[in-house]
């Protein structure tokens, strides 16, 4: 059984003939495939901080929204507890930051 090539799903000998017919080399196709692969955006997920500057993470944001939504505490107390500014808590609670969570 001939090895399969992903592009067009053809056996290798048919694939090489096809490339010769259209005037492309295998290297040109590989470069094209790399460009196409890099151009397709990956599924959008919340980014994790690379440099560790973030005080909060998705789990903490969910807790903040839950606790504030239940009316158990104030924004000021939440800010002091989590070590962030009150304006940050306000933005989280009102969906102005951490929107994807």
Secondary structure, DSSP 8 states (H G I E B T S, - for coil): ---B-SGGG-BHHHHHHHHHHHT--HHHHHHHHHHHHHHS---------SSS--S--HHHHHHHHHHHHTT-S-HHHHHHHHTS-HHHHHHHHTTSSSTT-
